[in-house]
Structures are given as C-alpha cells and as structure tokens.
Amino acid sequence: MREAGGVGVGGLESGAVGASDGGDGVGVGSAGGSRRVLLLLNPTSGKGRASTSAPLAIARLQDRGYDVVQVVGHDAEDALVRLRAAVAEAPTAAVVACGGDGTVHLCLQVVAGTGLPLGIVAAGTGNDSATLLGMPKDPVAAADALADALDSGRHRIVDAGHVVSADGVSRYYLAVLSSGFDSMVNERANVMTWPSGQARYLRAILAELRSFKPVPYSMVVDEGLPTEHREQKTGMLVAVGNGTSYGGGMKVCPGALMDDGLLSLIFLDEVSTPKFLRVFPSVFKGTHVSIPEVHEHTATTVRLDGPGQVAYADGERVGPLPVEIRVVPDAVHLLAPT
C-alpha cells in the first residue's frame, strides 16, 4: 500500500475530476484495465473505527490483486485537493470512501459526472449511503464486494442531486438535502463543545424544540416545465431526496429512487410541538408520509427559500438559502453488491 496525506477529514467543498464512461443502468469496465484503487480515509469516522477498518479492507483488496493508494488529508479541503491530485496522477480503477456519509460525500465531489466508480467501506456513525447500496458492514466483506464489482467490470449507475447555495457553494449529494428543524439542530450541535457524539445531537434537539419557529418557505418546482408549480407556505421541514434516508436511518423520503431521474420532495406543514414529537419517530419507518401534514412530490428541479435557513446535504453543511437544486441523471457509478 502507498499513502499520500496527513490526518483528519471533516467539512467539504465541490469539484469533479476523473475518467469518462457511459451507460444507462449498468456500467462495464473502468480506466483501461487499471488495478489502481484510491482509498480516502477519514480516521475520525465512527469514533476511530475507520482507522481500524481501512487496513483490513486494504489488505483484502491487495489480496485480490489491486494496488491501493491511501489518501488522508489534514482537513477536508486538503483531503479533497489530495484526492483530486491522486486521480489526475495515474489511471485509476475506483475511488473508495472509508468512513461515514461525510467521507462518501467528499468522494462524490470528485467522481460525480466522470464515470470513475465509487466504492464504500462503511465505518461511520450513520452509514446511510452504504445501507442504501446494501454494502456489508464488515470491512473485509465490503472489500470483497468492491473487488467482485471491479473484477466483473459491472457497476450500478445512479443519479445525484446537485445544489448551489446563496453563497455560491456548489455540491453534489447522494442521499438527502434538508432544511428546517433538522438543519437548525445541526447548526446548534456544531457549535456545542459538550457533550460528545449522539448525546450532543439529542441535547441540540431538546434545545431547538424550545426555540424553533415554523419557517415561511417559498418553493418553485420544475420551473419552465409543464409540471411547474409554485408554493408559499409555512412548515417545519423540507427534504429533497435522491435517496431515501439520512441521519442514521431516518427514511425521510421513502418514495425516492436513486435511478429514476427524479428527486423526492417532502414538506412538513406547521404543526404543534406535541404533534411534531409524535410524528418524528415515524420518520425512521417512513410512515410519516401517511399523515395529512406531510406532502410528497417528485421534481427535477427545486428552488427553495426561507429566511434565516441553511441547507444540509448528506449530513454536511452546504450554505444559506435560497438554494437551487436539480437532479443529475446517471451521474454516479457505484461499486455495490449485485
């Protein structure tokens, strides 16, 4: 194994570099037969679990005949620079994210729209992207699944969401973009110094419940198309999903499909705090869509605005509203079990 980089990954930015490939549903082949795999490691993911998973996955990929180059950055921006440079340096068979959904999101900025396959060794806290793809939790089994997909030359081609925020940040995302209560919880949790882990998130939820006020949103869906519609309404939460889940298994967009060329738009109307607390647990089963205050639409583009709000995508901060969101069909080639 070869290595490039320092330590730590966290925070993100956008971009895309790589080889080109085509297809519509199943891709075949990669990088002219290259056996070179870039593995981006976030050593802090999963309370350090990624650091123990990476050597196991790397050893298994090497056993399968792949030349693995590990990439680690001093921070997210540095990791992204190093990953782009590594992709440009030599023909590459795949990029593998070893970490959580944030690490996958970071890799996505490099591979989206390029045809360069993306694999996942799930070692984070939520691992929603890996779960959506049916990736094994065991790092050795995950490495075998990646090698099997590479050996067969077959990979799953899915859509991506793309968002541009009011401050010009441009990102691809694989699972869900959200704004409203959950984004404000994330904003609050990100500035807390105590406690740590899940306890910090729960404390942020309790604190946000005391102060959160429903947001007067304006939305333009499918602008310029026969399906265009515009709405101005007050609500608790807006989610725009390419995939179904975020936040460690919350199925906020249960109707989303990653390969249908559409986004799933979920809007939760203004509700009382007691009702919100009753509805919130149903998100983990995806049954919240059955209540009358939840509205579900499909879209190819969404313009979303709301005063004082920010957007998060794949659990990572994007930036302030307004945001412009669109689906990018067939943008990502994934290495996943068949």
N, C-alpha and C positions, 0 to 999 in steps of 0.2 A: 504494500500500500504506500502511496505517496501522499503528501499533505501540503496544503497551502493555507496560510492564515494564522490568526491569533486566537482569541477566545471570546465567546459570547455572541448571541444574536437576539435582537429584540426590536421593534419598530420597523417600518417598511417604506418602500418607495417603488416607482414603476419602471418598466422597460421591457424590451424583448430582443433577444439575440439568439441565433441558432440556425440549424439546418432546416430545409423545407421538405415537406412531404404532403401527400394528398390523400383523399379518401372520403368516404361517406358512411361512417359507422364502424368499420374495422380497418385499421391501417396495417400495412405489411412492410417490413424492412426498416432499417434505420442507419443513417450515417455511413453508407457504403461498406457495411460489414465491420465497423469499428467494434472493438471489445472494451473500449474505454468508458467507464462509468464515473460520473461526478457525484459524490455524496456530500450534501450540505448538512453539517451537524450543528444543531443548537444544543450545546452542552448543558444548558439550564432547563431544558424542557422536561416536564414530568418530574420536577424536583431532582434532576440529575439522571433520570432513567435513560435519557437519550445517550449519555456518555457510556453507560454500560451496554446499551443495545447496539451501538454503532460497531464496536469491534466484532461482535458476533455476526452481524449482518455482513460486514466487510469480509470476514474470513469465509463465510459461506459463498459469497459472490466470487471470491478468488478461487475457491474450490471448484466453482462452476466455470472457471476459465476467463473471468473478467478482471481487467486492470482497473482497480478502484483508486480514484484520487479524492481524498477527503478535503473538503473546503470548510474552513472555520474563520469567522471574522471577529474583529474586536467589538463590533456592534453591527446592527442590521445594515446600515449604509455600507460599511466596509465589507460585510459578507456579500452583499449584492454586487459590489464592484468586483470582488474576487471571483464570484461565480460567473459573472459575465466574461471576465478575462479568461477564466479556465475554459469556458465554452468556445471562445474565439481562438484559443491556443491550438487546438487539435480536433480532428473528427471525434465526435462523442456519440455513444450509443444511447445514453439516457442520463437524466438528472434525477437523483433520488433525494428526497427530503427525509432526514432522520430527526424527528422532533414532533411537535404538535401542529395544530392547524395554522399557527402563525408561520412556522417554517415552510409548510406547504404553500401558504400564501406568498411567501417571499420567492420561492422557486417558480411559482406561477408567473411572476412578473418577467422572468427570463424566458420561459418556454412557450407562453401563450402566443398562438399565431405563427409558430415556427415549424411545427411538425416534430420537434425534438421531444421524445417521450418523457413523461414524468412518472416516477415511482415513489412510493411512500413506505417508510419503516415507521410505524406509529409508536411514538414514545412521549406523547404529550399528556395533557390532562383531559382534554375533551375528545380529541381524535375524530371529529365528526366527518372529515373528508375521507379518512381511512375506512370508517364504518360504512359510509355510503358506497364505497367501492368493494366492500367485503374483504378487505385485507386482513390477513391473520394478525393476531396480537403478538405472537411470538416472533422475535426479530429474525431467527433462522428460517422459520416457515415463511415469513414475509420475503426474505431474500430469495428463497426458492421460487416463490410465486413470481417475483420480478425476473429471475433468470429464465423461468419457463416461458414467460411472455416474450422476453428478448430472443430466446433460442428459436421460438416458433415464428418470430417476426410479426406477431399479431398484437395489436393494442386497441383499446377502446377509445373511440373518438367522441368527445362530449363538447358541449357549449361552455362558454364562460360568460359571466356578467362583466360589464365594464362600466366604471363610474368616474366622473370628473366632478370634483367638489368646487365650492365657490372660490377657494384659494388656489385653484389650478392643479391640485393633486390628481393624478390620473392613475387608476388601478384596475387590474383585472381581479375578479374574485370567482371562486369555485362554488361556494355554497350559498350564503345568505348575506344580504345587506340589510341593515336595520337602522331605524331612527325612532326616538321616543323614549319611553321609560327605560328600556334596557340599555340604550346608549348613554342615558344620563347616569345610570347605575355604574356603567363602565368608567365614565368620566370621574365620578366620585371615587370609585375604588382605586383608580390610577394615581390619585394624589394622597391616598391613605398610606401611612407608614406602619400602621398596626390595625388589626392582626395580619397574619400572612395567609396565603392560599385561599381555600374556599371560604374560610371564616371571614376574610376581608370582604369577599363578594356578598356574603349574607348580611354583614353589617351595613354595607353600602345599600343593599335593597331596603333594609329597615329604615335607614336614614332618608332615602329618596322617597319612600312612601309618605313620609311626613311632609315633604315639601313639593312633590311633583304636581304640576298642574297640567291638565289636558292641553294639547297643542293645536292651534288653528292651522291646519295644513292646507296647502293648495297643491293639486296634482294635475298634470297633463299626461295622459296615457296615449301612446301610439299617435303622436302628433303627425298630421299630414296623411294619415291612412284612413280608409273607410271605417275602421274601428275606433277612431279617435274619440276620447271623451275627457272632459274636464270636471274637476270637483274641488270644492272648497268646503271642508268640514273639520270638525274638532275631534281629535282622537287621542288615544293613549300610545299607540304603537303602529308603525308601518314597517313591513318587511317585504323585501323584493328578492325572491329566491330563484337561483338557478338549480340549487339542490334543496333538500327538504329541511335539513337540521343545522342548528348551531348551538353553542353554549353547552356542549356535552350531552347532546341527545334531545334537545328541545325541537320537536317536529313542527316548527312554526309555519312552514309552507308544505303541508303534507301532499299537496297535489303536484308539486314541482317534479319535472323530469329533466334530467341533465342533457338529453339529446333530442329534444323536440323543437328547438329553435324558438322557445318561448320562455318568458320569466313568469313566475307566480307572484302576484301582488296580494298581500294580506293587509287589511286595515281593521284595527280595533277601535270602535267608537268610544266616545267618552262614557265611562261607567264609574260607579261609586267605588271607593276603596274596598269595602267589603266584597262587592261583586268581583272586582279585579283579583282579589286574593282567592276567590273561589274558582275563577276561570284559569288563573295562571298555572296551576298544576296540570290541567288538561292538555297544556301545550306539549308535555312530554309524550303523550299518546297521539297527538294530532287531532284530538276530538274537539278542540276549541272552535273549529270551523262550523260546528253544528249550532252554535248559539247565534241569535239574531244580530248581535252587535258586532260580529265578525264578518267581514266581506272579503270575498276571494275573486280575483280577476286574473286573466292572462294578459301579457303585454310583451311587446318587442322593445318599446322604449318607455321610460318614465322620467318626467321632470318633477322633482319633489322639492317643496319649500316649506319652511316653518320657522318662525322666529326663535332665535337662540338655540337651535338644534344642531347636532352633529350626526354624521353617519359613520357607522362601523361596518366593515365587510370582513367576513371570515373571522370575526372577533378582533379585528385590528382597526384602529382609528384611521379614517380616511380624511375627514375635514368637515367644515361647516356647510350647512345647507345655504342656498339651493344646490342640488346635485342633479347631474344629467346621467341617466342610467340606460344602458342598452344591452341587448343580448348579442353575443358574437358567436354565431353558429360554427360548430366543428373547430373550435379554437384550440382544444387541448387533446393531446394524445396521451392516454393513461395506460400504465402497465398495471393490470388488475387480473385477478383470477377469472377464468372463463367458466 
